[in-house]
């Protein structure tokens, strides 16, 4: 959890590989290939739920294989090409996030109630991406264009990413915002204070089911009951068409101490058992606003119909 947020995980993995490459001397292209593939395979095991990491691992693995067999590339040129492409991933992620922000913001303005107040869950801003953000990027776009009335962020227990990180970003950007406990969402919606919900994603599968931070599913249920549009914001690299439904998504479980302690001080009774999944899966039927990507907003049911353009995530553009 030193790095969290699906896009940030993939970017940091790539950049960490770049650091390792710069510090290592190689005697052959095959040695570079073996080194990179071993490191990438290891990195791929670190976070099973977020698919973005796997996409970057696949891309860099394919590039490494391509460079290995390119007779026109020397050892140093192969190394430099890999370094250049890992750096491109950083700039590409920011560009993608800004596109997500604009598409999501405009869709909300056209389809949601006014004044525009948005609820988000967990952290999906600059601290969870290369910069700007996905779901928080949509809130940022609305604010930058003078269309945001208010933002609400949940605390996101038990790791409190909302209270520690999203709240910090909202304050830093001077966005009018209020922090609420996770258990206050239904009451906030009942009071009519939410125009739309927008969250990020760690994996969206072929039928539109979406894995995101634990607590997302119950927010989607509340939104459905109160007729509040529910959006998911993510780059195309988060879409995983190899899985048909959300029940196939592996769910990472976190250590018990995240629930049992706060700042190392125990708050729960000794001997109590804990269940601490890091993510849950929101069924596609609850994603009523749409899935916001860098090329537009799609309903969950339309993902398969647009598989060709949605599958071609331009990670290095």
MIZA-533059 format. One record per residue (C-alpha): x, y, z; residue number from 1. Coordinates in Angstrom, 3 decimals, always signed. Layout:
<nutors>
NUTOR|east|north|up|num
NUTOR|X|Y|Z|NUM
...
</nutors>
This chain:
<nutors>
NUTOR|east|north|up|num
NUTOR|+0.000|+0.000|+0.000|1
NUTOR|+2.986|+2.314|-0.394|2
NUTOR|+1.592|+2.684|-3.906|3
NUTOR|-2.142|+2.400|-4.493|4
NUTOR|-4.503|+3.299|-7.289|5
NUTOR|-4.553|+1.024|-10.342|6
NUTOR|-2.977|+3.519|-12.795|7
NUTOR|-0.296|+4.583|-10.301|8
NUTOR|+0.592|+0.960|-9.551|9
NUTOR|+1.302|+0.294|-13.224|10
NUTOR|+3.232|+3.547|-13.725|11
NUTOR|+5.413|+3.042|-10.640|12
NUTOR|+6.083|-0.548|-11.675|13
NUTOR|+7.328|+0.664|-15.064|14
NUTOR|+9.418|+3.469|-13.591|15
NUTOR|+10.920|+1.180|-10.965|16
NUTOR|+12.012|-1.107|-13.777|17
NUTOR|+13.560|+1.914|-15.506|18
NUTOR|+15.555|+2.714|-12.364|19
NUTOR|+16.801|-0.875|-12.204|20
NUTOR|+17.818|-0.712|-15.867|21
NUTOR|+19.838|+2.474|-15.398|22
NUTOR|+21.747|+0.952|-12.476|23
NUTOR|+22.617|-2.329|-14.212|24
NUTOR|+25.289|-3.065|-16.805|25
NUTOR|+24.551|-5.714|-19.426|26
NUTOR|+26.845|-7.689|-21.709|27
NUTOR|+24.200|-8.829|-24.210|28
NUTOR|+20.654|-8.126|-25.382|29
NUTOR|+19.636|-11.560|-24.155|30
NUTOR|+20.789|-10.583|-20.673|31
NUTOR|+18.619|-7.450|-20.846|32
NUTOR|+15.670|-9.553|-22.006|33
NUTOR|+16.059|-12.102|-19.197|34
NUTOR|+16.470|-9.320|-16.623|35
NUTOR|+13.387|-7.376|-17.737|36
NUTOR|+11.098|-10.395|-18.079|37
NUTOR|+12.084|-11.703|-14.637|38
NUTOR|+11.405|-8.298|-13.041|39
NUTOR|+8.096|-7.852|-14.875|40
NUTOR|+6.846|-11.318|-13.912|41
NUTOR|+7.673|-10.552|-10.293|42
NUTOR|+5.904|-7.171|-10.388|43
NUTOR|+2.820|-8.769|-11.940|44
NUTOR|+2.254|-10.848|-8.789|45
NUTOR|+2.074|-7.847|-6.450|46
NUTOR|-1.531|-6.670|-6.944|47
NUTOR|-3.919|-9.314|-8.340|48
NUTOR|-7.137|-7.261|-8.572|49
NUTOR|-5.935|-4.246|-10.577|50
NUTOR|-5.609|-5.109|-14.266|51
NUTOR|-3.609|-2.010|-15.347|52
NUTOR|-0.401|-3.520|-14.006|53
NUTOR|-0.895|-6.611|-16.158|54
NUTOR|-1.465|-4.442|-19.232|55
NUTOR|+1.832|-2.594|-18.707|56
NUTOR|+3.686|-5.847|-17.992|57
NUTOR|+2.327|-7.296|-21.254|58
NUTOR|+3.284|-4.189|-23.241|59
NUTOR|+6.836|-3.984|-21.907|60
NUTOR|+7.321|-7.735|-22.309|61
NUTOR|+6.298|-7.522|-25.962|62
NUTOR|+8.560|-4.517|-26.586|63
NUTOR|+11.499|-6.279|-24.928|64
NUTOR|+10.989|-9.322|-27.132|65
NUTOR|+10.728|-7.087|-30.207|66
NUTOR|+13.951|-5.258|-29.376|67
NUTOR|+15.758|-8.514|-28.661|68
NUTOR|+15.107|-9.748|-32.195|69
NUTOR|+15.763|-6.422|-33.901|70
NUTOR|+19.194|-6.938|-35.442|71
NUTOR|+19.606|-3.187|-35.974|72
NUTOR|+19.540|-2.402|-32.253|73
NUTOR|+22.661|-2.533|-30.115|74
NUTOR|+22.694|-3.387|-26.402|75
NUTOR|+22.671|+0.268|-25.389|76
NUTOR|+19.976|+1.150|-27.937|77
NUTOR|+17.739|-1.627|-26.642|78
NUTOR|+18.188|-0.332|-23.120|79
NUTOR|+17.497|+3.267|-24.178|80
NUTOR|+14.336|+2.286|-26.067|81
NUTOR|+12.970|+0.582|-22.972|82
NUTOR|+13.773|+3.612|-20.814|83
NUTOR|+12.111|+5.971|-23.295|84
NUTOR|+8.923|+3.916|-23.388|85
NUTOR|+8.604|+3.644|-19.624|86
NUTOR|+8.828|+7.443|-19.433|87
NUTOR|+6.176|+7.784|-22.154|88
NUTOR|+3.763|+5.816|-19.976|89
NUTOR|+3.888|+8.619|-17.408|90
NUTOR|+2.929|+11.375|-19.871|91
NUTOR|+0.339|+9.177|-21.567|92
NUTOR|-1.484|+8.504|-18.294|93
NUTOR|-1.900|+12.224|-17.585|94
NUTOR|-3.238|+12.834|-21.102|95
NUTOR|-5.703|+9.966|-20.710|96
NUTOR|-6.880|+11.245|-17.325|97
NUTOR|-7.599|+14.726|-18.689|98
NUTOR|-9.698|+13.213|-21.470|99
NUTOR|-11.622|+11.150|-18.897|100
NUTOR|-12.228|+14.296|-16.861|101
NUTOR|-13.698|+16.184|-19.792|102
NUTOR|-15.881|+13.365|-21.130|103
NUTOR|-17.198|+12.556|-17.657|104
NUTOR|-17.792|+16.183|-16.719|105
NUTOR|-19.739|+16.970|-19.889|106
NUTOR|-21.842|+13.810|-19.574|107
NUTOR|-22.759|+14.667|-15.987|108
NUTOR|-23.719|+18.213|-16.973|109
NUTOR|-26.000|+16.894|-19.704|110
NUTOR|-27.648|+14.118|-17.710|111
NUTOR|-27.636|+14.930|-13.985|112
NUTOR|-29.507|+17.278|-11.688|113
NUTOR|-28.331|+20.810|-10.889|114
NUTOR|-26.639|+22.247|-8.896|115
NUTOR|-23.962|+19.647|-9.548|116
NUTOR|-22.773|+17.902|-6.393|117
NUTOR|-20.667|+14.788|-6.785|118
NUTOR|-19.945|+11.961|-4.352|119
NUTOR|-16.779|+9.910|-4.773|120
NUTOR|-15.252|+6.987|-2.919|121
NUTOR|-11.603|+6.153|-2.135|122
NUTOR|-8.828|+8.100|-3.890|123
NUTOR|-8.709|+8.505|-7.660|124
NUTOR|-6.778|+11.757|-8.076|125
NUTOR|-3.179|+12.742|-8.704|126
NUTOR|-2.058|+10.533|-5.819|127
NUTOR|-3.583|+7.425|-7.437|128
NUTOR|-2.446|+8.109|-11.012|129
NUTOR|+0.417|+9.773|-12.862|130
NUTOR|-1.482|+13.032|-12.406|131
NUTOR|-4.898|+14.760|-12.620|132
NUTOR|-6.939|+11.660|-11.770|133
NUTOR|-9.802|+9.542|-13.089|134
NUTOR|-12.979|+9.955|-11.013|135
NUTOR|-11.425|+12.860|-9.136|136
NUTOR|-10.302|+14.150|-12.512|137
NUTOR|-13.970|+14.474|-13.498|138
NUTOR|-14.629|+16.465|-10.320|139
NUTOR|-11.545|+18.556|-11.070|140
NUTOR|-12.810|+19.308|-14.608|141
NUTOR|-16.222|+20.351|-13.314|142
NUTOR|-14.568|+22.667|-10.805|143
NUTOR|-12.139|+24.148|-13.342|144
NUTOR|-15.053|+24.962|-15.627|145
NUTOR|-17.208|+26.481|-12.848|146
NUTOR|-19.830|+23.722|-12.947|147
NUTOR|-19.223|+22.071|-9.564|148
NUTOR|-21.405|+23.059|-6.644|149
NUTOR|-19.898|+20.658|-4.095|150
NUTOR|-17.894|+17.439|-3.765|151
NUTOR|-18.392|+14.785|-1.102|152
NUTOR|-15.757|+12.168|-0.304|153
NUTOR|-16.101|+9.118|+1.904|154
NUTOR|-13.537|+8.253|+4.547|155
NUTOR|-13.031|+4.781|+2.898|156
NUTOR|-12.491|+2.527|+5.872|157
NUTOR|-10.476|+0.692|+6.925|158
NUTOR|-7.452|+2.289|+5.220|159
NUTOR|-9.013|+5.757|+5.047|160
NUTOR|-7.794|+6.714|+1.588|161
NUTOR|-10.691|+9.146|+1.272|162
NUTOR|-10.053|+10.898|+4.576|163
NUTOR|-6.266|+10.979|+4.179|164
NUTOR|-5.777|+11.414|+0.436|165
NUTOR|-8.913|+12.566|-1.391|166
NUTOR|-9.697|+15.131|+1.287|167
NUTOR|-6.125|+16.412|+0.993|168
NUTOR|-6.376|+16.758|-2.789|169
NUTOR|-9.729|+18.547|-2.593|170
NUTOR|-8.402|+21.014|-0.040|171
NUTOR|-5.182|+21.507|-2.001|172
NUTOR|-7.132|+22.310|-5.186|173
NUTOR|-9.532|+24.587|-3.239|174
NUTOR|-12.513|+22.541|-4.365|175
NUTOR|-15.592|+23.001|-2.126|176
NUTOR|-15.875|+19.637|-0.408|177
NUTOR|-17.122|+17.722|+2.609|178
NUTOR|-15.814|+14.507|+4.128|179
NUTOR|-18.403|+11.960|+5.280|180
NUTOR|-18.211|+8.577|+7.005|181
NUTOR|-18.888|+5.559|+4.805|182
NUTOR|-22.101|+4.908|+6.729|183
NUTOR|-23.543|+8.343|+5.872|184
NUTOR|-23.976|+7.829|+2.117|185
NUTOR|-27.614|+6.731|+2.195|186
NUTOR|-28.644|+9.641|+4.414|187
NUTOR|-26.810|+12.110|+2.163|188
NUTOR|-28.674|+10.804|-0.878|189
NUTOR|-31.973|+10.736|+0.974|190
NUTOR|-31.456|+14.433|+1.700|191
NUTOR|-31.131|+15.088|-2.047|192
NUTOR|-27.583|+16.398|-1.842|193
NUTOR|-25.992|+14.169|-4.500|194
NUTOR|-26.349|+14.749|-8.257|195
NUTOR|-24.146|+11.808|-9.243|196
NUTOR|-21.652|+9.298|-7.883|197
NUTOR|-18.367|+8.744|-9.682|198
NUTOR|-15.749|+6.201|-8.637|199
NUTOR|-12.633|+4.678|-10.129|200
NUTOR|-11.997|+1.040|-11.000|201
NUTOR|-9.334|-1.602|-10.655|202
NUTOR|-10.871|-3.898|-13.262|203
NUTOR|-13.938|-3.718|-15.518|204
NUTOR|-14.841|-7.001|-17.204|205
NUTOR|-16.693|-7.784|-20.425|206
NUTOR|-20.238|-7.555|-19.043|207
NUTOR|-19.517|-4.273|-17.224|208
NUTOR|-19.115|-5.664|-13.703|209
NUTOR|-16.543|-3.526|-11.931|210
NUTOR|-14.057|-4.194|-9.141|211
NUTOR|-13.201|-1.169|-7.039|212
NUTOR|-12.314|-0.277|-3.472|213
NUTOR|-14.391|-2.081|-0.833|214
NUTOR|-17.567|-0.130|-0.097|215
NUTOR|-18.245|+0.789|-3.725|216
NUTOR|-20.946|-1.852|-4.129|217
NUTOR|-23.041|-0.573|-1.237|218
NUTOR|-22.783|+3.002|-2.547|219
NUTOR|-24.040|+1.789|-5.936|220
NUTOR|-26.991|+0.096|-4.226|221
NUTOR|-27.857|+3.322|-2.412|222
NUTOR|-27.555|+5.307|-5.639|223
NUTOR|-29.870|+2.924|-7.472|224
NUTOR|-32.520|+3.200|-4.754|225
NUTOR|-32.350|+6.998|-4.725|226
NUTOR|-32.189|+7.359|-8.547|227
NUTOR|-28.735|+8.930|-8.417|228
NUTOR|-26.641|+8.226|-11.546|229
NUTOR|-23.624|+6.045|-10.776|230
NUTOR|-20.482|+6.389|-12.930|231
NUTOR|-17.222|+4.500|-13.173|232
NUTOR|-14.201|+6.432|-14.508|233
NUTOR|-11.220|+4.503|-15.822|234
NUTOR|-8.777|+4.328|-18.734|235
NUTOR|-9.266|+1.666|-21.376|236
NUTOR|-6.309|-0.190|-19.866|237
NUTOR|-8.597|-1.049|-16.923|238
NUTOR|-11.009|-2.950|-19.187|239
NUTOR|-10.478|-6.704|-19.173|240
NUTOR|-12.427|-8.483|-21.912|241
NUTOR|-10.790|-11.806|-21.050|242
NUTOR|-13.179|-12.133|-18.100|243
NUTOR|-16.885|-12.488|-18.770|244
NUTOR|-18.248|-11.517|-15.357|245
NUTOR|-17.201|-10.017|-12.046|246
NUTOR|-17.313|-13.266|-10.101|247
NUTOR|-14.068|-14.238|-11.877|248
NUTOR|-12.112|-11.242|-10.575|249
NUTOR|-9.535|-12.164|-7.906|250
NUTOR|-10.098|-10.092|-4.772|251
NUTOR|-7.060|-9.142|-2.729|252
NUTOR|-7.414|-9.463|+1.039|253
NUTOR|-5.557|-7.112|+3.352|254
NUTOR|-3.981|-7.672|+6.807|255
NUTOR|-6.269|-7.744|+9.839|256
NUTOR|-4.363|-4.981|+11.614|257
NUTOR|-5.873|-2.403|+9.232|258
NUTOR|-9.203|-3.056|+10.940|259
NUTOR|-7.922|-3.714|+14.430|260
NUTOR|-5.758|-0.615|+14.868|261
NUTOR|-5.583|+3.104|+14.118|262
NUTOR|-2.058|+4.573|+14.102|263
NUTOR|-0.860|+1.372|+15.770|264
NUTOR|-3.343|+1.799|+18.647|265
NUTOR|-5.699|-1.139|+18.992|266
NUTOR|-9.411|-0.260|+18.782|267
NUTOR|-10.992|-3.719|+18.584|268
NUTOR|-11.432|-6.412|+21.212|269
NUTOR|-8.659|-8.974|+21.532|270
NUTOR|-9.553|-12.295|+19.943|271
NUTOR|-12.071|-10.978|+17.393|272
NUTOR|-11.805|-12.387|+13.867|273
NUTOR|-11.597|-10.070|+10.848|274
NUTOR|-12.498|-10.241|+7.162|275
NUTOR|-10.742|-7.518|+5.188|276
NUTOR|-11.215|-7.702|+1.398|277
NUTOR|-9.607|-4.710|-0.310|278
NUTOR|-12.166|-4.623|-3.145|279
NUTOR|-15.735|-5.529|-4.008|280
NUTOR|-17.526|-6.001|-7.320|281
NUTOR|-20.345|-3.702|-8.421|282
NUTOR|-22.746|-5.432|-10.861|283
NUTOR|-23.115|-3.742|-14.246|284
NUTOR|-26.831|-3.193|-13.640|285
NUTOR|-25.981|-0.661|-10.919|286
NUTOR|-23.676|+1.419|-13.139|287
NUTOR|-26.519|+3.611|-14.368|288
NUTOR|-24.544|+6.688|-15.458|289
NUTOR|-21.973|+4.895|-17.555|290
NUTOR|-18.320|+3.940|-17.780|291
NUTOR|-16.176|+6.980|-18.554|292
NUTOR|-13.068|+6.327|-20.641|293
NUTOR|-10.604|+8.526|-22.497|294
NUTOR|-12.598|+8.080|-25.730|295
NUTOR|-16.109|+8.589|-24.362|296
NUTOR|-18.818|+7.342|-22.018|297
NUTOR|-20.217|+3.842|-22.540|298
NUTOR|-23.068|+1.957|-20.927|299
NUTOR|-21.959|-1.365|-19.432|300
NUTOR|-24.133|-3.236|-21.924|301
NUTOR|-22.374|-1.564|-24.875|302
NUTOR|-18.829|-2.588|-23.932|303
NUTOR|-18.869|-5.774|-26.015|304
NUTOR|-20.306|-3.929|-29.023|305
NUTOR|-17.322|-1.554|-28.872|306
NUTOR|-14.663|-4.116|-28.042|307
NUTOR|-12.413|-3.200|-30.969|308
NUTOR|-11.871|+0.438|-30.042|309
NUTOR|-12.041|-0.167|-26.299|310
NUTOR|-9.403|-2.905|-26.449|311
NUTOR|-6.835|-0.719|-28.184|312
NUTOR|-5.608|+1.287|-25.230|313
NUTOR|-2.856|+3.590|-26.489|314
NUTOR|-0.518|+3.346|-23.526|315
NUTOR|+2.394|+4.967|-25.328|316
NUTOR|+0.675|+7.649|-27.403|317
</nutors>
